[in-house]
Amino acid sequence: MSNGQGLTPTKSDGDADLAARAAWLHYVGGMTQAEVAKRLNVPNTRAHRYIARAQNEGLVRIFVDVEATDCVQLETDLMNRYGLGYCRIGMDIPDNNPIPLKTLSAVGANFFMQAAAGRKHQVIGVGNGRTLAASVNAMGRQATPDVKFVSVLGGLTRSFAANPYDVIHRLAQKTSAASFLMPAPLYANSAQDKQVMLKQFGISETMELIGEATLIVLGVGDVGSGDGGISVSLLDGSSAAADLRKAGAVAEMLGQFLDADGAIMTTPYDDRVMAPPLETLRGREVVAIAGGKTKVPALRATLASGLLSGLITDEATARAIVELSTA
């Protein structure tokens, strides 16, 4: 059957339409999944898959009109203590993961959408990692053709299943904006190799675009933790994280390291990291999206560095940072 434009709808088109209808009946119509299945004449399991697909593709946006007084107070405390211009704290929800991705992704997605929809930033730099990936996946689709996204650090890995390029790739899918990758590993094999790569077509242009970014959104890694810490596979051997901890490293940002007081450390990785030096972030809007119990010391160190102008985190993490800072 033609759709009137000489095209024949595909099975994928039909499934997308059913996913949207299922989500509408469930969330707006208040129907149970069983009632949705009956209405669409599909099995219950397929109705469930349709609703889940609609969520994953950003067709469903849920707004809760509530003033979380405790979160607002924590935001104010962190902004005053660390000189932040922006702070958003998501209310805690049940989450068995060490990193509260449900909370972080909901608040992070909203921030990404607002930043992309505004006209304040024409170039937005983006880091990588699970939290940023979850935030982008939770975004709704919106066309923002006037914005450019650029990856601010290398992240090419041997495992394409865990490719951090998924963040920038998904941003392009969600926004239809021009998006630029950093086609390089996080660390070059040597300082000489880094200099060679910086001259390569694609990488040099990406570095120039990073320099134009007026907003940078990134994650924060803790040193040596398996839950949101920098991957040991990216460092020089299995004992590298332990060596960094002994030297005083607490937090990782853009492949570079901070001590507990927020001072930028000098490490053997500085001349090899495929990312701009941390000092070049000063004077720009830099917002971190991170949270979880293991991240508390790292986030406190990053806040103390003065590199951040904004923070998105969860309620439990924010409270722990405030308590640690006042101890």
LOZAMI-157004 format. One record per residue (C-alpha): z, x, y; residue number from 0. Coordinates in steps of 0.05 Angstrom, whole numbers. Last residue first. Example, Ala and Ser with C-alpha at 12.3 -4.5 7.8 and 13.67 -1.06 7.14 Angstrom:
BEGIN
REC_Z_X_Y_dogu
REC_143_273_-21_1
REC_156_246_-90_0
END
This chain:
BEGIN
REC_Z_X_Y_dogu
REC_1169_682_364_326
REC_1129_647_419_325
REC_1061_672_396_324
REC_1076_658_323_323
REC_1097_587_339_322
REC_1034_575_381_321
REC_989_605_326_320
REC_1023_563_272_319
REC_1015_499_313_318
REC_941_514_323_317
REC_931_527_249_316
REC_965_462_229_315
REC_925_421_280_314
REC_856_448_264_313
REC_812_495_304_312
REC_760_498_359_311
REC_772_553_410_310
REC_741_570_477_309
REC_734_626_528_308
REC_744_679_475_307
REC_740_754_487_306
REC_810_759_517_305
REC_833_802_459_304
REC_897_762_451_303
REC_856_702_427_302
REC_824_746_374_301
REC_891_773_352_300
REC_920_703_346_299
REC_859_681_308_298
REC_866_739_259_297
REC_941_727_249_296
REC_928_651_236_295
REC_866_658_192_294
REC_902_658_125_293
REC_932_589_140_292
REC_865_557_157_291
REC_822_553_219_290
REC_759_575_254_289
REC_707_555_305_288
REC_705_607_360_287
REC_675_594_429_286
REC_647_649_473_285
REC_624_630_543_284
REC_599_694_575_283
REC_634_743_622_282
REC_657_787_565_281
REC_613_783_503_280
REC_583_852_517_279
REC_650_883_499_278
REC_641_859_427_277
REC_581_904_417_276
REC_518_865_399_275
REC_503_855_326_274
REC_470_894_270_273
REC_532_936_254_272
REC_517_1009_238_271
REC_546_1049_296_270
REC_610_1006_295_269
REC_620_1008_220_268
REC_657_1074_217_267
REC_713_1042_258_266
REC_736_1042_331_265
REC_782_983_343_264
REC_777_929_396_263
REC_848_913_419_262
REC_872_843_403_261
REC_945_862_395_260
REC_942_854_319_259
REC_882_901_315_258
REC_810_879_324_257
REC_748_895_283_256
REC_673_891_287_255
REC_624_854_241_254
REC_611_801_294_253
REC_685_785_295_252
REC_735_812_245_251
REC_811_806_252_250
REC_872_844_229_249
REC_852_917_230_248
REC_912_966_234_247
REC_884_1029_201_246
REC_918_1009_137_245
REC_883_942_141_244
REC_815_976_148_243
REC_830_1021_88_242
REC_849_960_47_241
REC_783_926_66_240
REC_744_988_46_239
REC_778_996_-22_238
REC_723_958_-60_237
REC_666_999_-30_236
REC_635_1007_38_235
REC_637_937_66_234
REC_590_878_57_233
REC_611_865_-15_232
REC_683_860_9_231
REC_663_796_44_230
REC_697_788_112_229
REC_755_740_105_228
REC_748_664_101_227
REC_790_656_39_226
REC_782_720_-1_225
REC_827_755_49_224
REC_815_829_64_223
REC_809_827_139_222
REC_810_759_171_221
REC_744_732_195_220
REC_731_694_259_219
REC_671_649_268_218
REC_620_645_323_217
REC_591_603_379_216
REC_559_642_436_215
REC_541_609_502_214
REC_502_643_558_213
REC_452_675_511_212
REC_403_721_547_211
REC_428_784_513_210
REC_419_750_446_209
REC_346_740_466_208
REC_338_816_475_207
REC_369_828_407_206
REC_321_779_375_205
REC_262_813_407_204
REC_284_880_380_203
REC_295_851_311_202
REC_228_815_307_201
REC_185_877_314_200
REC_224_938_292_199
REC_257_984_344_198
REC_327_960_327_197
REC_312_976_254_196
REC_302_1050_268_195
REC_366_1054_309_194
REC_404_1020_253_193
REC_376_1067_201_192
REC_401_1127_242_191
REC_471_1096_246_190
REC_471_1090_170_189
REC_461_1040_114_188
REC_453_984_165_187
REC_510_934_168_186
REC_504_858_174_185
REC_437_860_139_184
REC_373_847_179_183
REC_325_792_198_182
REC_366_766_258_181
REC_337_696_260_180
REC_309_657_318_179
REC_312_582_328_178
REC_267_539_372_177
REC_297_469_375_176
REC_279_413_327_175
REC_353_394_332_174
REC_377_382_260_173
REC_324_423_225_172
REC_330_482_272_171
REC_405_480_267_170
REC_397_479_191_169
REC_357_544_193_168
REC_406_577_240_167
REC_464_562_193_166
REC_426_572_128_165
REC_412_642_151_164
REC_480_658_121_163
REC_446_662_53_162
REC_495_642_-1_161
REC_442_619_-51_160
REC_397_676_-27_159
REC_444_725_-59_158
REC_423_796_-41_157
REC_446_786_30_156
REC_415_784_99_155
REC_470_772_150_154
REC_452_805_214_153
REC_488_782_276_152
REC_478_738_337_151
REC_430_687_307_150
REC_391_655_363_149
REC_385_582_383_148
REC_338_560_438_147
REC_347_497_478_146
REC_294_455_514_145
REC_270_420_451_144
REC_336_385_439_143
REC_319_329_390_142
REC_380_299_357_141
REC_399_294_284_140
REC_473_283_271_139
REC_515_344_259_138
REC_559_351_197_137
REC_513_404_167_136
REC_520_445_231_135
REC_596_444_226_134
REC_595_461_152_133
REC_550_521_165_132
REC_596_544_221_131
REC_656_540_176_130
REC_621_573_117_129
REC_595_634_153_128
REC_546_651_209_127
REC_544_667_283_126
REC_505_628_336_125
REC_478_648_404_124
REC_457_592_450_123
REC_399_601_499_122
REC_383_547_550_121
REC_456_532_565_120
REC_480_484_619_119
REC_427_431_604_118
REC_469_390_557_117
REC_446_362_490_116
REC_454_427_452_115
REC_525_438_476_114
REC_545_366_462_113
REC_515_368_393_112
REC_547_435_376_111
REC_615_411_400_110
REC_611_346_359_109
REC_593_386_297_108
REC_651_433_308_107
REC_701_376_312_106
REC_678_344_247_105
REC_665_412_214_104
REC_735_437_230_103
REC_770_376_202_102
REC_731_372_137_101
REC_728_448_130_100
REC_803_458_127_99
REC_799_530_100_98
REC_845_540_41_97
REC_811_478_11_96
REC_853_421_-14_95
REC_839_377_46_94
REC_879_317_68_93
REC_867_306_143_92
REC_896_345_202_91
REC_877_323_271_90
REC_824_368_302_89
REC_841_414_359_88
REC_793_425_416_87
REC_801_480_468_86
REC_759_499_528_85
REC_771_542_589_84
REC_818_587_553_83
REC_868_631_591_82
REC_907_651_529_81
REC_975_619_541_80
REC_951_562_585_79
REC_893_542_540_78
REC_936_549_478_77
REC_992_506_505_76
REC_944_453_532_75
REC_908_448_466_74
REC_975_441_430_73
REC_994_385_478_72
REC_929_349_466_71
REC_938_356_391_70
REC_1008_325_394_69
REC_983_267_437_68
REC_925_249_391_67
REC_891_197_435_66
REC_851_151_390_65
REC_782_121_392_64
REC_754_142_325_63
REC_679_153_323_62
REC_639_155_258_61
REC_568_181_257_60
REC_523_167_197_59
REC_450_188_195_58
REC_470_262_195_57
REC_430_280_133_56
REC_492_292_91_55
REC_521_225_110_54
REC_457_187_93_53
REC_453_225_27_52
REC_524_205_9_51
REC_507_132_21_50
REC_444_137_-22_49
REC_481_174_-77_48
REC_534_119_-80_47
REC_480_66_-83_46
REC_448_105_-140_45
REC_513_106_-179_44
REC_523_32_-169_43
REC_455_17_-200_42
REC_401_-11_-154_41
REC_382_-81_-131_40
REC_391_-66_-57_39
REC_442_-123_-47_38
REC_474_-110_-115_37
REC_482_-36_-102_36
REC_510_-51_-32_35
REC_561_-99_-62_34
REC_583_-46_-112_33
REC_588_6_-57_32
REC_634_-41_-19_31
REC_605_-79_40_30
REC_633_-71_110_29
REC_567_-88_144_28
REC_571_-30_191_27
REC_594_25_144_26
REC_569_1_77_25
REC_509_-42_96_24
REC_485_10_146_23
REC_495_68_98_22
REC_455_31_44_21
REC_399_15_92_20
REC_394_88_115_19
REC_393_112_43_18
REC_342_59_25_17
REC_296_83_80_16
REC_303_155_58_15
REC_290_135_-14_14
REC_226_99_7_13
REC_201_159_47_12
REC_216_205_-12_11
REC_177_159_-59_10
REC_118_167_-12_9
REC_90_116_36_8
REC_14_114_37_7
REC_-18_132_102_6
REC_-78_100_136_5
REC_-38_81_197_4
REC_-22_10_176_3
REC_32_30_126_2
REC_-19_27_69_1
REC_0_0_0_0
END
